[in-house]
Amino acid sequence: AQSVTQLDSQVPVFEEAPVELRCNYSSSVSVYLFWYVQYPNQGLQLLLKYLSGSTLVKGINGFEAEFNKSQTSFHLRKPSVHISDTAEYFCAVSDQIQGAQKLVFGQGTRLTINP
Amino acid sequence: DAGITQSPRHKVTETGTPVTLRCHQTENHRYMYWYRQDPGHGLRLIHYSYGVKDTDKGEVSDGYSVSRSKTEDFLLTLESATSSQTSVYFCAISGGFEAQYFGPGTRLLVL
């Protein structure tokens, strides 16, 4: 079974600084990877996804992630963060069962932006 | 945003009572999922559906049952609620393997 490890439970950064949120997954023959963001008291919103092709994936709100097969990593980055990026971020890997997509989530990284 | 609603959005109930949560979609997606979110655990899959009347268990299915009689509705039932089922429950939908889209969640407190 797949597993996901988010290496930092909390990441504090200053506004306009760069940030990297780290995610490692257990290896598999084929893998689909996702980052979701959850703002306080809301559901999860898809930030970006890697299904195949280019290893650098661009998402919404200026975020990007790089798929590294050899290191089994899918780290999320943003060159300059804003107060509005304060949220919890979840990395997820997908297994397929009967065509359904079984997502396995990491425990989440809480990103706090300080002015 | 994907058309997903969950009801109720908040519920307080007592141990031993049955509880049903509803997920409704307007996207005509084939796949629907129920997750629970608990601090330190991320989201964990409870049950999923791959079509009308076609459902299967996820990672944490004990104490839960589901039903899907129409494409648009996926019900999660706690037959006899326990305090360990206090959580935030999310429904999600997908048309295939490209991504899942989540509803706003239901906060359940079992006293």
Boltz contact constraints between the chains, C-beta under 6 A:
constraints:
  - contact:
      token1: [A, 43]
      token2: [B, 102]
      max_distance: 6.0
  - contact:
      token1: [A, 43]
      token2: [B, 103]
      max_distance: 6.0
  - contact:
      token1: [A, 43]
      token2: [B, 104]
      max_distance: 6.0
  - contact:
      token1: [A, 43]
      token2: [B, 105]
      max_distance: 6.0
  - contact:
      token1: [A, 44]
      token2: [B, 102]
      max_distance: 6.0
  - contact:
      token1: [A, 46]
      token2: [B, 99]
      max_distance: 6.0
  - contact:
      token1: [A, 49]
      token2: [B, 99]
      max_distance: 6.0
  - contact:
      token1: [A, 96]
      token2: [B, 97]
      max_distance: 6.0
  - contact:
      token1: [A, 98]
      token2: [B, 50]
      max_distance: 6.0
  - contact:
      token1: [A, 99]
      token2: [B, 50]
      max_distance: 6.0
  - contact:
      token1: [A, 100]
      token2: [B, 31]
      max_distance: 6.0
  - contact:
      token1: [A, 100]
      token2: [B, 48]
      max_distance: 6.0
  - contact:
      token1: [A, 100]
      token2: [B, 50]
      max_distance: 6.0
  - contact:
      token1: [A, 101]
      token2: [B, 94]
      max_distance: 6.0
  - contact:
      token1: [A, 101]
      token2: [B, 97]
      max_distance: 6.0
  - contact:
      token1: [A, 105]
      token2: [B, 42]
      max_distance: 6.0
  - contact:
      token1: [A, 105]
      token2: [B, 43]
      max_distance: 6.0
  - contact:
      token1: [A, 106]
      token2: [B, 42]
      max_distance: 6.0
  - contact:
      token1: [A, 107]
      token2: [B, 42]
      max_distance: 6.0
  - contact:
      token1: [A, 108]
      token2: [B, 42]
      max_distance: 6.0
